[in-house]
Amino acid sequence: MKKKICIIVLIVILLLSGCSNYRELNGLSIVVAMGLDYIPKTKEYEMIVQIINPNAIATQTGAQGIPIISLVETGRTISEAARKVTKRVSRPNIYSHVALVAIGETLAREESLNWIFDVFERDSKIRVNIPVIIARGDSVYRVINNLPPLDKLPAKSITGKIQNTSNLLGENHETQMREVIASISSPGREPTINGVTLVNESPESESLANTEKVKSTYAAINGMGVFRKGKLVGWLEGPPARSVQFVDNLIKETNLQVQCKKQKYDSMELTRVKTKTDVKMKKGIPNIHIKVKSIGHIDEVLCNDDFDKAKTLNKYEKNSEKVVRQMILDGLTQAQKLGGDVFGFGEKLHISDPKAFKKHEKDWNKVFQKAKFKVTVDVQINNVGMRKRTYPY
């Protein structure tokens, strides 16, 4: 009898159970990218919400149309702007699939990021492992709504480019919101955020016509933004921007141009890059020693050198070490001029000598501007490609 009662109870529970917060996907609008900027005249925040257009990205043959829908609203707070967007869309927005957050350069320069990300960290509906970019030299709206020819979704295109250049060039790395929040919260580090610029701008950049041109408008990764006390103060561009990745051990692979003759360069690929950093205070001045070790591979030769000889390899190792050393020093000195410790030397000092860091915690960026650097680089060439000698010429 007891077994029968238990079976009946289980059947009733299974029949009555269900998801109380269950919602059909066709009754929701999925937000894939968000843009934030600041309007100084009205002192309001501008919010761009980019929503997937399911009809356009459907797999059925013949599905056409713009793959995204972009809505813009303003408010005295970001939350107010987000709620005002509801007047423009017929379905509830869900933010759990946001893949990119773009910040306008005006907002980054005039308003501190110290509280901009507060709304994201407080709201459990939004993840904090989302990549963050700065729309450099253009409006956030145009940057995130540029329709790329290779990817249907602009957010996927931009994040793919960041990952691609991070893996192969090393001038940028994917900065996630949680990393920005951690840097803002740390007195010994300032954040860096990738800049994104539109190239070949045209009125058709936000239409399907852009995807049908050979010379289309596209978003390009452009520099690393340097922050001080939450505000954008400048940019690290080109090879000096790699210094941040070198110090943080984020270089997966990069490339050097080593001068072999006047106006002639050979190319070298660096892999297995390992960096150690030592920070010590001497008479109130940080003395920072950066040690870099790497493996080098010759991947292009424009000078008639014989790589079968140890003398030639040794020459290229020394020259490449000079190139890396100067690249890192250029990045360090530029960051010093801007007054933002984007390398986290303060954090490293706090770990190794908490008492020394405590004395300079409140004005660490000023102390960082007086820092002295020593950079030592060791490059070992272990591969010259499929041939040791160049073609005769």
C-alpha positions as CSV (number, residue, x, y, z in Angstrom):
1,M,0.0,0.0,0.0
2,K,2.8,2.4,0.9
3,K,4.6,1.7,-2.4
4,K,1.4,2.5,-4.3
5,I,1.0,5.8,-2.4
6,C,4.7,6.7,-3.1
7,I,4.2,6.0,-6.8
8,I,1.0,8.1,-7.0
9,V,2.8,11.0,-5.2
10,L,5.7,10.9,-7.6
11,I,3.4,10.8,-10.6
12,V,1.5,13.9,-9.3
13,I,4.8,15.8,-8.7
14,L,6.0,15.1,-12.2
15,L,2.7,16.2,-13.7
16,L,2.5,19.4,-11.7
17,S,6.2,20.4,-11.8
18,G,7.5,23.0,-14.3
19,C,9.7,26.0,-14.9
20,S,8.1,29.0,-13.2
21,N,10.3,31.4,-15.1
22,Y,10.1,29.6,-18.5
23,R,9.8,31.9,-21.5
24,E,9.7,31.1,-25.2
25,L,12.6,32.3,-27.3
26,N,10.3,33.8,-29.9
27,G,9.0,36.1,-27.2
28,L,12.4,37.6,-26.3
29,S,14.8,40.0,-27.9
30,I,18.5,38.8,-27.5
31,V,20.9,41.6,-26.9
32,V,24.4,40.8,-28.4
33,A,26.2,44.1,-28.0
34,M,25.9,47.3,-26.0
35,G,27.3,50.8,-26.5
36,L,27.7,53.6,-23.9
37,D,28.6,57.2,-24.4
38,Y,28.3,60.6,-22.7
39,I,26.5,63.7,-23.9
40,P,28.2,66.7,-22.2
41,K,25.5,69.2,-23.3
42,T,22.7,67.4,-21.6
43,K,24.9,65.5,-19.1
44,E,23.2,62.3,-20.0
45,Y,24.3,58.8,-20.9
46,E,23.6,57.4,-24.3
47,M,23.0,53.7,-24.6
48,I,22.9,51.7,-27.8
49,V,21.3,48.2,-27.6
50,Q,22.1,45.8,-30.4
51,I,19.6,43.0,-30.8
52,I,19.7,39.9,-33.0
53,N,17.1,39.9,-35.9
54,P,16.2,36.2,-35.9
55,N,14.5,36.3,-39.3
56,A,17.7,37.5,-41.0
57,I,20.1,35.0,-39.4
58,A,17.8,32.0,-39.9
59,T,19.4,29.0,-41.6
60,Q,16.5,28.5,-44.1
61,T,17.4,29.2,-47.7
62,G,16.4,32.6,-48.9
63,A,16.5,34.3,-45.5
64,Q,17.5,37.9,-46.0
65,G,17.6,41.2,-44.1
66,I,19.7,43.1,-41.6
67,P,21.0,40.6,-39.0
68,I,20.8,43.2,-36.2
69,I,18.5,45.8,-34.9
70,S,20.0,48.8,-33.0
71,L,18.1,50.9,-30.5
72,V,19.3,54.2,-28.9
73,E,18.1,55.9,-25.8
74,T,19.5,58.5,-23.3
75,G,19.1,58.8,-19.5
76,R,20.6,60.4,-16.4
77,T,21.8,56.9,-15.5
78,I,22.6,53.8,-17.6
79,S,19.7,51.9,-16.0
80,E,17.3,54.6,-16.9
81,A,18.4,54.6,-20.6
82,A,18.2,50.8,-20.7
83,R,14.6,50.9,-19.3
84,K,13.6,53.6,-21.8
85,V,14.6,51.3,-24.6
86,T,11.6,49.2,-23.8
87,K,9.4,51.8,-25.4
88,R,11.1,50.9,-28.8
89,V,10.9,47.1,-28.7
90,S,8.0,44.7,-28.5
91,R,9.8,42.0,-26.6
92,P,11.6,41.9,-23.2
93,N,15.4,42.3,-23.6
94,I,17.7,39.6,-22.2
95,Y,21.3,40.5,-21.6
96,S,22.8,37.1,-20.8
97,H,24.2,36.8,-24.3
98,V,25.9,40.2,-24.6
99,A,29.3,39.5,-26.4
100,L,30.7,43.1,-26.5
101,V,30.5,46.4,-24.7
102,A,31.7,49.5,-26.5
103,I,32.5,52.8,-24.7
104,G,32.6,56.1,-26.5
105,E,35.9,58.1,-26.4
106,T,34.0,61.1,-24.9
107,L,32.7,59.0,-22.0
108,A,36.2,57.4,-21.5
109,R,37.9,60.8,-21.3
110,E,35.3,62.9,-19.4
111,E,33.6,60.4,-17.1
112,S,35.5,58.1,-14.8
113,L,35.0,54.4,-15.4
114,N,35.1,53.9,-11.6
115,W,31.3,53.9,-11.5
116,I,30.4,53.2,-15.2
117,F,30.7,49.5,-14.7
118,D,28.9,49.5,-11.4
119,V,25.6,48.7,-13.1
120,F,27.1,45.7,-14.8
121,E,28.7,44.3,-11.7
122,R,25.5,44.7,-9.6
123,D,23.1,43.2,-12.1
124,S,23.2,39.4,-12.1
125,K,21.6,39.3,-15.6
126,I,24.8,40.6,-17.2
127,R,28.1,38.7,-17.3
128,V,31.4,40.4,-16.5
129,N,33.6,38.3,-18.7
130,I,32.5,40.4,-21.7
131,P,35.2,42.0,-23.9
132,V,35.3,45.8,-23.7
133,I,36.4,48.2,-26.4
134,I,36.7,52.0,-27.0
135,A,35.1,53.5,-30.1
136,R,38.1,55.6,-31.1
137,G,37.6,58.7,-33.2
138,D,34.1,57.8,-34.2
139,S,30.6,57.3,-32.6
140,V,29.9,54.1,-30.7
141,Y,26.8,53.7,-32.8
142,R,28.7,53.6,-36.1
143,V,31.5,51.3,-34.8
144,I,29.3,48.6,-33.3
145,N,26.7,48.7,-36.1
146,N,29.1,48.4,-39.0
147,L,28.0,45.3,-41.0
148,P,31.1,43.2,-41.7
149,P,31.4,41.1,-44.9
150,L,32.7,38.0,-43.3
151,D,30.7,37.7,-40.1
152,K,27.0,38.3,-39.8
153,L,27.2,39.9,-36.3
154,P,29.4,43.0,-35.8
155,A,30.2,42.0,-32.2
156,K,31.6,38.6,-33.4
157,S,33.7,40.3,-36.0
158,I,35.3,42.7,-33.6
159,T,36.0,40.1,-30.8
160,G,37.4,37.8,-33.5
161,K,39.8,40.5,-34.7
162,I,41.0,41.1,-31.1
163,Q,41.7,37.4,-30.5
164,N,43.4,37.1,-33.9
165,T,45.8,40.0,-33.5
166,S,46.4,39.0,-29.8
167,N,47.5,35.5,-30.9
168,L,49.7,36.5,-33.8
169,L,50.9,40.1,-33.3
170,G,50.8,40.8,-29.6
171,E,50.0,44.5,-29.7
172,N,46.6,44.0,-28.2
173,H,44.9,41.5,-25.9
174,E,41.2,40.8,-25.1
175,T,40.3,43.0,-22.2
176,Q,37.3,41.8,-20.4
177,M,35.0,43.8,-18.1
178,R,36.1,41.9,-15.0
179,E,39.8,42.8,-15.7
180,V,38.8,46.5,-16.1
181,I,36.9,46.3,-12.8
182,A,39.9,44.6,-11.1
183,S,42.3,47.2,-12.3
184,I,40.1,50.1,-11.3
185,S,39.8,48.5,-7.8
186,S,43.5,48.1,-7.5
187,P,45.7,51.1,-6.4
188,G,48.7,49.5,-8.1
189,R,47.3,49.1,-11.7
190,E,45.4,51.1,-14.3
191,P,43.3,49.4,-17.0
192,T,44.1,49.3,-20.7
193,I,41.3,48.9,-23.3
194,N,41.5,48.2,-27.0
195,G,40.6,51.0,-29.4
196,V,38.5,50.2,-32.5
197,T,38.3,52.5,-35.5
198,L,36.3,52.5,-38.7
199,V,38.3,52.3,-41.9
200,N,37.0,53.3,-45.4
201,E,34.0,54.9,-43.9
202,S,30.9,55.3,-46.2
203,P,27.2,56.0,-45.7
204,E,26.6,52.3,-46.5
205,S,28.5,50.9,-43.6
206,E,25.3,50.0,-41.7
207,S,23.6,48.4,-44.6
208,L,23.8,45.1,-46.5
209,A,25.4,47.0,-49.4
210,N,28.6,47.2,-47.3
211,T,28.9,43.4,-47.4
212,E,28.7,43.5,-51.2
213,K,31.7,45.7,-51.8
214,V,35.4,44.7,-52.3
215,K,36.5,47.9,-50.5
216,S,34.0,47.8,-47.7
217,T,33.9,49.8,-44.4
218,Y,35.4,47.7,-41.6
219,A,36.3,48.0,-37.9
220,A,40.0,47.8,-37.2
221,I,41.7,47.3,-33.8
222,N,43.6,50.5,-33.2
223,G,45.9,51.0,-30.2
224,M,45.6,50.4,-26.4
225,G,43.9,53.1,-24.3
226,V,45.8,54.1,-21.2
227,F,43.8,55.1,-18.2
228,R,44.6,57.1,-15.1
229,K,42.1,57.2,-12.2
230,G,39.5,55.7,-14.4
231,K,39.8,58.3,-17.2
232,L,41.3,57.8,-20.7
233,V,44.5,59.9,-20.9
234,G,46.2,58.6,-24.1
235,W,47.1,55.7,-26.4
236,L,49.9,53.2,-26.8
237,E,50.2,52.3,-30.5
238,G,52.2,50.0,-32.7
239,P,55.2,48.1,-31.3
240,P,55.4,50.0,-28.0
241,A,51.9,48.7,-27.2
242,R,53.4,45.2,-27.0
243,S,55.3,46.2,-23.9
244,V,52.1,45.7,-21.8
245,Q,51.7,42.2,-23.2
246,F,55.4,41.4,-22.6
247,V,55.3,42.5,-19.0
248,D,52.0,40.7,-18.3
249,N,53.3,37.4,-20.0
250,L,50.5,37.6,-22.6
251,I,52.6,37.3,-25.7
252,K,51.7,34.0,-27.5
253,E,53.5,34.9,-30.7
254,T,54.9,38.1,-32.2
255,N,57.1,39.3,-35.0
256,L,60.2,41.4,-35.2
257,Q,61.9,43.3,-38.0
258,V,65.7,43.0,-37.5
259,Q,67.7,45.5,-39.6
260,C,70.4,43.7,-41.6
261,K,71.4,46.5,-44.0
262,K,70.4,50.1,-44.7
263,Q,66.7,50.1,-45.5
264,K,66.7,46.2,-45.4
265,Y,65.1,44.1,-42.7
266,D,64.9,40.4,-41.9
267,S,61.9,39.0,-40.1
268,M,61.9,36.9,-36.9
269,E,59.1,35.2,-35.1
270,L,59.1,35.1,-31.3
271,T,57.5,32.3,-29.4
272,R,57.6,30.9,-25.8
273,V,58.0,34.4,-24.4
274,K,58.5,34.4,-20.6
275,T,58.9,37.5,-18.5
276,K,59.9,38.1,-14.9
277,T,59.6,41.5,-13.2
278,D,61.3,42.6,-10.1
279,V,60.2,45.9,-8.4
280,K,62.1,47.4,-5.5
281,M,62.0,50.8,-3.9
282,K,65.2,52.7,-3.4
283,K,65.1,56.2,-1.8
284,G,61.4,56.6,-2.8
285,I,62.0,55.7,-6.5
286,P,60.8,52.4,-8.0
287,N,63.7,50.4,-9.6
288,I,62.1,48.0,-12.0
289,H,64.0,45.1,-13.6
290,I,62.3,43.3,-16.5
291,K,63.8,40.0,-17.7
292,V,62.5,38.6,-21.0
293,K,63.4,35.2,-22.4
294,S,62.2,33.9,-25.8
295,I,62.7,31.5,-28.6
296,G,63.3,33.0,-32.1
297,H,62.5,31.6,-35.6
298,I,63.8,33.3,-38.8
299,D,60.8,33.4,-41.1
300,E,61.9,35.9,-43.8
301,V,65.3,36.9,-45.1
302,L,66.0,39.9,-47.3
303,C,69.7,40.0,-46.8
304,N,72.2,37.5,-48.2
305,D,73.3,36.0,-44.8
306,D,74.5,32.5,-44.2
307,F,72.5,31.0,-41.3
308,D,74.6,27.9,-41.4
309,K,77.2,29.8,-39.4
310,A,77.0,30.3,-35.6
311,K,78.4,33.8,-36.0
312,T,75.4,34.8,-38.1
313,L,72.9,33.4,-35.6
314,N,74.7,35.1,-32.7
315,K,74.5,38.4,-34.6
316,Y,70.8,38.1,-35.2
317,E,70.2,37.1,-31.6
318,K,71.9,40.2,-30.3
319,N,70.1,42.4,-32.8
320,S,66.7,41.0,-32.0
321,E,67.4,41.5,-28.2
322,K,68.1,45.1,-28.9
323,V,64.8,45.5,-30.8
324,V,62.7,43.9,-28.1
325,R,64.5,45.9,-25.4
326,Q,63.9,49.2,-27.2
327,M,60.2,48.2,-27.9
328,I,59.6,47.6,-24.2
329,L,61.4,50.8,-23.1
330,D,59.4,52.9,-25.6
331,G,56.2,51.5,-24.1
332,L,57.3,52.1,-20.5
333,T,58.4,55.7,-21.2
334,Q,55.2,56.5,-23.0
335,A,53.1,55.2,-20.2
336,Q,55.2,57.2,-17.7
337,K,54.5,60.4,-19.6
338,L,50.7,59.6,-19.6
339,G,51.0,58.9,-15.8
340,G,49.2,55.5,-15.8
341,D,50.7,52.3,-14.5
342,V,49.0,49.9,-16.9
343,F,51.7,47.3,-16.2
344,G,50.7,46.6,-12.7
345,F,54.1,47.4,-11.1
346,G,52.3,48.7,-8.0
347,E,50.5,45.3,-7.7
348,K,53.9,43.5,-8.0
349,L,55.4,45.7,-5.3
350,H,52.4,45.1,-3.0
351,I,53.0,41.4,-3.3
352,S,56.8,41.5,-2.8
353,D,57.0,44.4,-0.3
354,P,53.6,45.4,1.2
355,K,55.1,47.9,3.6
356,A,56.9,49.8,0.9
357,F,53.8,49.9,-1.3
358,K,51.7,51.1,1.5
359,K,53.7,54.3,1.8
360,H,53.1,55.2,-1.8
361,E,49.7,53.6,-2.4
362,K,47.7,56.9,-2.6
363,D,50.0,58.6,-5.2
364,W,51.4,55.5,-6.9
365,N,50.9,56.9,-10.5
366,K,53.1,59.9,-9.6
367,V,55.7,57.6,-8.1
368,F,55.6,55.4,-11.2
369,Q,56.5,58.5,-13.3
370,K,59.8,58.6,-11.5
371,A,60.6,54.9,-11.9
372,K,63.9,53.7,-13.3
373,F,63.9,50.7,-15.7
374,K,66.3,48.0,-16.6
375,V,65.3,45.6,-19.3
376,T,67.3,42.5,-20.2
377,V,66.4,40.3,-23.1
378,D,67.6,36.8,-24.0
379,V,66.6,35.5,-27.5
380,Q,67.7,32.0,-28.6
381,I,67.3,31.2,-32.3
382,N,66.5,27.5,-32.8
383,N,65.0,27.5,-36.2
384,V,65.8,29.2,-39.5
385,G,63.1,27.6,-41.6
386,M,63.3,25.1,-44.4
387,R,66.7,26.4,-45.7
388,K,69.8,27.8,-44.1
389,R,71.1,29.8,-47.0
390,T,69.2,32.4,-48.9
391,Y,68.6,32.3,-52.7
392,P,71.7,33.5,-54.5
393,Y,71.5,37.1,-55.6
